[in-house]
Amino acid sequence: MTGLAKHTHWSKWKCPSNIALVKYWGKRDFQKPMNPSLSFVLQNAFTETSVELHKEGDQKVEFYFEGEISAFGSRIEKYLDHISTKFPWVNRYNFRIHSHNSFPHSAGIASSASSFGALALCLTELDFALLGKEPDTHEFWQKASELARIGSGSACRSVYSGFSIWGNTQLFESSSDDHAIALTEGVHRVFYGLRDAILMVDSGTKEVSSSVGHKLMDEHFYQRSRIAQAHENINELYLALLTGDPEKFVAVVENEALSLHAMMMTSNPSFLLLKPNSLELINRIRRFREKTQIPVCFTIDAGPNIHLLYFQENEMDVKAFIERELLAFCENGKWIDDQIGRGPERLIN
């Protein structure tokens, strides 16, 4: 990453979305997690965002999404007000922001993670340029992760390549509720061939927003058990990543996916986001694994769409399985072909 000239108040970044394997569910304080989470970034699902600072005009934020002025600008304005205590220069400028996604908004991919990740990277680069500090340092990435977290919790995991952990855990002294940390060493090479087939069950708006779901964990009967389970699962999953153990990986990832939805189904009020076709896909994925002994598994975010995870060496067999058995249960036969990603990228043009 190259630095930004001090006289240039402009920045542009591409930032990926991420998919959590150990799920973050429930907040405390402000945008801090009840439990640690572990995720990997995607390669093809990303947001590109540019931020231009200027002093003319009365409007604090002009926000354009896919080329059109967007009401999301009001949320950005609140976000900028919030971070102005960390970045006082924010109050001295107006902002012109352009953003677009590589994936449909309704694809079951966390657009808030990639969008706030990209925005946070732009703002951190501008901050470092205005202060004359060197970018591409540990401090830069940590600051970007913290800023992203303030906008959207899971966004803090999108500013790194590969795998990352967010939330305090005994595994790493450097882990934090304030920002994510990258898992840069020791992960077995087999996991860098991870693939994600996103099976589109329903592209409609979710009946319950994630923010409402997080809030329902405050008084959840199983809150303590869930926090303990997440800590245990993150230890088990990290061990699987280090030792190259696909079977352990599969077991933990599916346990986490179903636990997330169990928390939703047992909250008060309860809600159910899985659809009949979601369950059919889960059953077929499990049957395929039992029959072929190929280590495939599913994970699910807070919605009905299924992420089918598999490894590069099994790509031909799994894609044939998707075409043959799974697309009939996807909305209009739609799915998205993705894989573990290289992380964010600074854009020049």
N, C-alpha and C positions, 0 to 999 in steps of 0.2 A: 504494500500500500504506500502510495506516495503522499507527501504532505500537501496541504492546501496553502497557496500563497497568502500572505497576511492581508493583502488588499482585496482578495477575492472572497466574497461572502456567498459561496455557493457550494453545494455538495450533493452527490448522487450516489446511491448505493443499491445493490441488489441483495436481498436477504431472504433466506429460505424459511418455509414453515418447518415445524418439527412434529414428530409423533411420540408421545410419551409411552414408555413401556411399563414403568412404575408410575402410577397416575397421581397427579396433584388434585386433591379434592377437599375443599374447605380452606378458608382464609382466617388469618388473625391479624390484629393491628391493621396496617394499611398494605394491602397487596403482598402479604407474607404468607407462606404456606403452612398449613397444619402439619404436613408431613413432607419428607423429601421426595423428589421425583427424578427419574432418569429417562432420557429421551435420545433420539438421533434426528439430525436434520435431513430433510429431503433434498433431492437434486433438482427436480423439474418443477416443483411447486414453490414459487417465490414471488415476492413483491419487489418492484423497482420504484424507488421514491427519490425525488429531487427536492431540495430545500434551497430557496433563494431568499436572502435577507435584503430588505430595502427599507428606506425611511420615509418614502412618500406615501400618501393616502391615509385614510382613516380606519380602514379595515385591518384588524390585527392579523387575521388569517384568511387567505384565499386558498381553499383546498379543492383541487381538481382530481376526481377519480375517473380513470378511463377517459380523460379529456373533458368531462362534464363537471361543473361546479357541484359540490356535494355537501349535504347537511352534516356530514361527519366532521366538517371544519369546526363545529361548535364543541365537539368532544376534544379535538386537538387544542382548541383555545383553552379549555379547562386544564388540559394536561400541561400546556406551556405555563399557565399561571402557577400550577403546582410545582413545577421544576425550577421556577424562577428564583427560588431560595438557593438552589445549587448553582444555577447559571444566571447571575444577575443581568448579564447582557441581553437576555431574552426580552426584557422590558423595553429595550432601546430600539427594537426593530419590529417591522411588520414582516410577515412570512407569506411567501408564495410557494405552495407545495403541490407537486404533481405526483400521482401515484397510480400504478396499475398492477394487476395480478396476472400471473401466467395461467391461472386456473379459475374455473367458474366460482363465484361467491358461494354457491350452494353445493360445493363438491364434497363437503364433509372434511375439508382441510382447514386448519386453524388460520384463517386470514388475519386475525388480530395479532397472532404471533409474528407472522412475517411482516405485517405492515408496521407494527410498533418497533420491531427489530430494525427495519430499514430506517425508520424515522430517528430512532435513537442513535444509530451509527452516523447519520448525517449530522445530528446535533452535537455528538461527541467530537466529530471531526472539526466542525465549525468552532467549538469551544477550544480545542487544542490549537487551532490556527490563530484564533484571536489572542490566545495567551502565549503564542510562540513556542508551544511545547511539541515535542517529537511524537508523532502518531506511531501506530504499530508497535506499541509497548504493552506490557502486562496491564499497566494502569489504564490504557486506552480501552482494551477489551472489557476489563472489569467495569469501568465506568459506563460503557455502552450497554452492558448487560443489566446494570442497576437501573439505568434510565428506561430501558425496555420494560423491565419488571414493573415500574411505576405505571406504565401505560396499560400493560396486559401481562399478568403473571407469567404465563407460559412463554411470552416473547423473550424473556431473559435467557432461554435455552437456545434461541435461534441465532445468536451472534457468533457461535463457534462452529467449527467443522465437526463431523462425526458425532460422537456421543458426548453428553454433558449431564451433570447432576446439579439440581437446584434444591437447596434446603440443607439445614444442619444435619450431618450424619457422622457417626463415629468412624466412618471409612476414611475421611479426609479432614485434617485440621483446617484446611483452607475452605471447606464447604461453608455456605452461608445462606441465610434466609434472604439476604439483600441482593444477591446476584448468583448466577450459575457459575460453575467451574467446568472447564473442558477436561475430558478424559483423554489425555494426549499420549499416555504411555501404557504399554502392557496389554492392550486389547488385542486378542488373537486375530490374525489376518482373515480368518474365515468370515468374521463379522463385517469386514469392509466390503464383502460381496453381498451384503444384505439387500434384498429387493422388497418393494412394497407395491402390491396391486390393490388399488383403492376401488372397491366394488360399490357402485352407486345404487343403493337401495331406494333412497327417497331424497330428492333435492329440495323438498319443501322446507319452509321455516320450522325450526324446532318449536314444540309446544311450550317448552320451558327453557329460558336462557341459562347459560352456564353460571352467570352471576347469581341468579336465584338459587340454582342448585348448590353452589358454594355456601350460600347463606344458610341453607337448610342443614348443613353439617354442624352449625353452632350448637344446636340442641339435640343432635342425633343420638339415639340410644346406643349405637355401636361406635361412637366417635373414638373412644380410647382404643377399642379393639382394632379399628381400621388404622389408626396411627401406628400401633405396634406391628400390624401386618405389613404396612408399607416399609417400615424399617427392616423387617426380616427379609422381605422380598428384594429390597435394594441390595442387601448383602449377598443374597443368593444369586441375583442376576449379575452383579459385578464379578462374582466368582466364576460364573459361566462365561462371561466375556473374557476373562483372563485365561481360562483353561481351554477355551474353544469347545464348549460343551453345548451343542445344539439342543439336546434333549432337555437339559435343565433350563435353557433359554425358553423353549416352547412351553414348559410347565409353568414357569413364573409369569410369562407374558399373558397366557390365557387366564391364569388365576387373577391377575391384576385387572384385565379387561372385564371379567365377570363381576369382580368385587366392586368396581366402579358403578356398574349398573345395579348391583345389589344395594348399594348405598342409596341410589335414587329410588329404588322400589320400596325401601324401608324407611324413607324419610317421612316427615309429617308436615305438610301433605306429601304423599308419595306421587311419583310419576314414572311412566314407562316409555322409553324412547325407542326401544327395539321394535321392529315390525316383524310380521310373520316371515317375510323373506330374509330378514336378518338371521332369524333362528334357523331357517332352512340352509342358508350359506354356512353357518357355524357347524351344523350337523354334517354337511357334505365335506367340509374341510377336514373334520375329525375322521370321517370314514376313509377319505383319501389317504390320510396319514397312516391310519392303521393298516390299510390294504397294501400300500406301497413302501412303508417305512421311510418315506421321504420326510425330513423334518420341516414341515410347514406348520404355521399357526396363524391365529387371528388376534388382532387387537381392535379395540373400538374406542372412539372418543365419546363425548356426551352427545350422541346422535345415533341414527340407525345404520349408517354406512360401515362396511366391514373392511378393515385393512388386512389383506392376506400377506403375511410375511414369509419369505423363503430365501434360499441362498442361490448365488449365481450358478453354481454347478448343476442345479436342478431346474434351471430356467426353462429349457425346452419342455420338460415333462409338466411343469406347473402351468405354463402358458397353454399347453394343449388341454389340460384339465379345466382351466378357466373357460376356454372357448367351448369345450364339450359339455360341461356340467353347470357352470356358475352364471354365465351371462343371461340365461333365461330368468334368473331371479333378480337381475339388476334393472333399474328403470331405463327403459328403451335400450337395453343391452349395453349400458355405458359403464366403462371402467377407466381408471387412470393408471398408467404404467410409470412407476417411479422407483427410486433406489436411494440408498444412503448418500448424503451429499458432501460436497467439499466446503460448505460454509459460505459466508457472505463474500461479496466482491465489490470493491470500489469501482464505479463507472466513470469514465472520462467524458464521454459525449453527452 
